[in-house]
Amino acid sequence: MRKNHQSIFIQKILILSLMLGASLSSGIIVLCKLNSCLAKNKEDTSINNIANNMKTQQRLEELKTTMLNIWQQQAQAKGYSYAVPSNYLGKTITAAKLTPEKKVIALTFDDGPWPESTNQVLDILKKNNIKGTFFVLGQNIKNYPNLLKRESAEGHVIGNHTWHHWYQFLNRQLAAYEIDHTADLIYQITGVKANLFRPPGGIMHNGVADYARNSNYAIILWSADSVDYSRPPVTKLIHNVFKEAKSGGIVLMHDGGGNRSKTVQALPEIIAKFQKEGYSFVTIPELLEMQNHDQKLVAHSK
């Protein structure tokens, strides 16, 4: 009888062990499945986050592209002017007064655009990563609009130099035609509303400069004349530039109006010499902005 009880007891122990083992195995299986599920959910979440981020980035890029297109359309519709400080509009400038430690110079080119020589000047400026200021004639941009487009597209500043380059006295009606007709064509070709003006020959008393002043142009003359229009030898041309050159100065050269091969030959040497003397090159708007900044600093210090 005792043996039977022992046998039954052992059987119960075995059954309980089996049941416990089965429960433990089931628990392990469930735990493994749970961990696998969590890992998969984490992976799915990560994938979803990456996908959402990519979609957001794509939407942002599309929005930026749309905004840029809108801005460009508005700029083309309204036109834009160069950032000339308002206190220089209607004024005459021959050079900028800057603090002594600054060594900058502005290269300006008149009477273009002109076949061959304008492209040659632009090639030289591009090679040296320099921006210039071009005072253009209406009759020339009518004949060579693609040259004006290149000047503007490559970041150079465009100024008004009248339509015909006449020196004689002009009444208000003729002066208006010379300036406004040129300005309209500059705008039609580039979208720029020119606010810089250089009177032909630097003549200030033949009615043209007065009209430009009353039309709120900044009238830009020069402090260093290359006299390249007379086609001097290259060495003489370079000497002409540097005998009057100083920081804040405006150099007068010509890319149009005749044979400018001497200017094209001299320009790389002029650039190299200025660089050797520690100069940087700026456009007229940049030069005026620098002077404006320096004057504000001086006024503040006082």
C-alpha positions in Angstrom: 0.0 0.0 0.0 2.9 2.3 0.9 4.5 1.5 -2.4 1.4 2.5 -4.2 1.3 5.9 -2.4 5.0 6.5 -3.2 4.3 5.6 -6.9 1.4 8.0 -7.1 3.4 10.8 -5.4 6.3 10.3 -7.9 3.8 10.5 -10.8 2.4 13.7 -9.4 5.9 15.2 -9.1 6.7 14.2 -12.7 3.4 15.7 -14.0 4.0 19.0 -12.1 7.6 19.1 -13.4 6.3 18.6 -17.0 3.6 21.2 -16.5 6.2 23.7 -15.0 8.6 23.0 -17.9 5.9 23.5 -20.4 4.9 26.8 -18.8 8.4 28.0 -18.7 8.9 27.1 -22.4 5.7 28.9 -23.3 6.9 31.9 -21.3 10.2 31.9 -23.1 8.5 31.6 -26.4 6.1 34.4 -25.6 9.0 36.6 -24.3 11.0 36.0 -27.5 8.0 36.8 -29.6 7.4 40.0 -27.6 11.0 41.1 -28.0 10.9 40.3 -31.7 7.7 42.3 -32.0 9.1 45.3 -30.1 12.2 45.2 -32.3 10.1 45.1 -35.4 7.9 47.9 -34.2 11.1 50.0 -33.4 12.5 49.2 -36.9 9.1 50.1 -38.5 9.0 53.3 -36.5 12.5 54.2 -37.5 11.7 53.6 -41.2 8.5 55.6 -40.9 10.5 58.5 -39.3 13.0 58.5 -42.1 10.3 58.4 -44.7 8.5 61.2 -43.0 11.7 63.3 -42.7 12.4 62.7 -46.4 8.9 63.8 -47.3 9.2 66.9 -45.1 12.6 67.8 -46.7 11.1 67.3 -50.1 8.2 69.6 -49.3 10.6 72.2 -48.0 12.7 72.0 -51.1 9.6 72.4 -53.3 8.4 75.3 -51.2 11.8 77.0 -51.5 11.8 76.5 -55.3 8.3 77.9 -55.5 9.2 81.0 -53.4 12.4 81.6 -55.5 10.4 81.4 -58.7 7.8 83.9 -57.3 10.6 86.2 -56.1 12.3 86.1 -59.5 9.0 86.8 -61.3 8.3 89.7 -59.0 11.8 91.1 -59.4 11.4 90.8 -63.2 8.0 92.5 -63.1 9.0 95.3 -60.7 12.7 95.6 -61.6 15.4 96.1 -59.0 17.9 98.8 -58.3 21.4 98.5 -56.9 21.9 99.0 -53.2 23.1 102.6 -53.3 22.7 104.4 -49.9 19.9 106.9 -50.4 22.1 109.9 -49.2 24.2 109.5 -52.4 21.2 109.7 -54.8 21.2 113.0 -56.5 24.8 113.6 -55.5 28.1 113.7 -57.5 30.9 111.3 -56.4 34.5 111.2 -57.7 35.9 108.9 -55.0 35.1 107.5 -51.6 36.6 108.6 -48.3 37.5 105.5 -46.3 39.4 104.7 -43.2 43.2 104.4 -43.8 43.4 100.7 -43.2 41.1 99.9 -46.1 42.6 99.5 -49.6 39.9 99.2 -52.2 39.5 100.4 -55.7 36.6 100.4 -58.2 37.2 99.6 -61.9 34.7 101.3 -64.2 34.3 100.9 -68.0 32.5 103.3 -70.4 30.9 103.4 -73.8 30.1 99.7 -74.2 28.9 97.2 -74.9 31.2 96.7 -77.8 31.9 93.7 -80.0 35.1 91.8 -79.1 36.5 94.1 -76.5 33.6 93.9 -74.0 33.8 90.1 -74.0 37.6 90.3 -73.6 37.3 92.6 -70.6 34.6 90.4 -69.1 36.8 87.3 -69.6 39.7 89.0 -67.7 37.4 90.1 -64.9 35.9 86.6 -64.6 39.4 85.0 -64.5 40.4 87.2 -61.6 37.0 87.0 -59.8 36.5 90.8 -60.0 33.2 92.7 -60.4 33.3 96.0 -62.3 30.9 98.8 -63.1 29.9 99.3 -66.7 28.4 102.6 -67.9 26.6 101.7 -71.1 25.3 103.6 -74.1 21.7 103.0 -75.2 22.5 102.8 -78.9 25.1 100.1 -78.1 23.0 97.9 -75.9 20.3 98.1 -78.6 22.9 96.6 -81.1 24.5 94.2 -78.7 21.9 93.2 -76.0 23.6 89.8 -75.3 26.7 91.6 -74.1 24.7 93.6 -71.6 22.9 90.4 -70.5 26.3 88.8 -69.9 27.5 91.8 -67.8 24.5 91.6 -65.6 24.4 87.8 -65.4 28.1 87.7 -64.2 27.4 90.1 -61.4 28.7 93.4 -62.8 26.9 96.7 -62.1 25.2 98.5 -64.9 25.1 102.3 -65.1 23.5 104.8 -67.5 25.8 106.7 -69.9 23.1 108.2 -72.1 21.9 107.0 -75.6 24.2 108.9 -78.0 27.2 110.1 -75.9 26.6 113.7 -77.0 28.6 116.6 -75.5 26.5 119.6 -76.7 23.9 121.3 -74.6 20.6 119.5 -74.4 17.3 120.9 -73.4 15.2 119.0 -70.9 13.3 117.0 -73.5 16.4 115.8 -75.2 18.2 115.1 -71.9 15.1 113.1 -70.8 15.3 111.0 -74.0 19.0 110.4 -73.7 18.7 109.1 -70.1 15.2 107.6 -69.9 15.3 105.8 -73.2 18.6 104.2 -72.2 17.2 103.3 -68.7 14.1 101.7 -70.3 16.3 99.5 -72.5 18.6 98.5 -69.6 15.5 97.4 -67.7 13.9 95.5 -70.6 17.1 93.5 -71.1 18.3 92.9 -67.5 15.4 93.8 -65.2 17.7 96.4 -63.6 16.4 99.9 -62.9 19.7 101.8 -63.1 20.4 104.4 -60.4 24.0 105.2 -61.4 24.7 107.8 -64.1 28.0 109.0 -65.7 27.8 112.0 -68.0 29.6 111.7 -71.3 33.1 113.3 -71.0 32.3 114.1 -67.3 30.5 117.3 -68.5 28.3 118.6 -65.8 26.8 121.7 -67.3 25.1 120.7 -70.6 21.7 119.8 -69.1 22.2 116.0 -68.9 23.7 115.8 -65.4 21.0 118.2 -64.1 18.3 115.9 -65.4 20.0 112.9 -63.9 20.4 114.6 -60.6 16.7 115.6 -60.5 15.8 112.0 -61.5 17.6 110.8 -58.3 20.6 109.2 -60.0 23.9 109.0 -58.2 26.3 110.8 -60.6 29.6 108.9 -60.7 32.7 110.6 -62.0 36.3 109.3 -61.4 39.5 110.0 -59.6 42.0 108.1 -61.9 41.7 108.5 -65.7 43.5 105.9 -67.8 43.1 108.2 -70.9 42.7 104.9 -72.8 40.4 106.6 -75.3 43.5 108.2 -76.9 45.1 104.7 -77.2 48.4 105.4 -75.5 51.1 102.7 -75.2 50.2 100.0 -72.7 52.9 101.2 -70.2 51.6 104.8 -70.4 48.1 103.6 -69.9 49.1 101.8 -66.8 51.1 104.8 -65.6 48.0 107.0 -66.0 45.9 104.7 -63.8 48.4 104.6 -61.0 49.6 108.2 -60.8 46.2 109.1 -59.4 45.1 105.8 -57.8 44.4 105.7 -54.1 42.1 103.8 -51.7 38.5 104.6 -52.3 39.3 105.6 -55.9 37.3 105.2 -59.1 39.3 104.2 -62.2 38.0 105.3 -65.6 38.6 102.9 -68.5 36.7 102.1 -71.7 35.4 98.8 -73.1 33.6 100.4 -76.1 33.6 103.4 -78.4 36.5 102.3 -80.6 39.6 100.2 -80.7 40.2 99.1 -77.1 43.0 96.6 -77.7 45.4 98.7 -75.5 42.9 98.6 -72.6 42.5 94.8 -73.0 46.3 94.4 -73.0 46.8 96.6 -70.0 44.0 95.3 -67.8 45.6 92.1 -66.5 48.7 94.1 -65.5 46.6 96.8 -63.8 44.8 94.1 -61.8 48.1 92.4 -60.9 49.7 95.7 -59.8 46.8 96.7 -57.6 46.7 93.2 -56.0 50.4 93.4 -55.3 49.9 96.7 -53.5 47.2 95.0 -51.3 44.1 96.4 -53.0 40.7 94.7 -53.3 38.2 95.4 -56.0 34.7 96.7 -55.4 31.7 97.9 -57.5 30.5 101.5 -57.1 27.5 100.5 -54.9 29.9 98.6 -52.6 32.3 101.5 -52.5 29.5 103.9 -51.5 28.2 101.5 -48.9 31.7 101.3 -47.4 32.0 105.1 -47.2 28.5 105.3 -45.7 29.5 102.7 -43.0 32.8 104.5 -42.2 31.0 107.9 -41.9 28.5 106.4 -39.5 31.3 104.9 -37.4 33.1 108.3 -37.2 29.8 110.1 -36.3 29.1 107.5 -33.6 32.6 107.8 -32.1 32.2 111.6 -31.8 
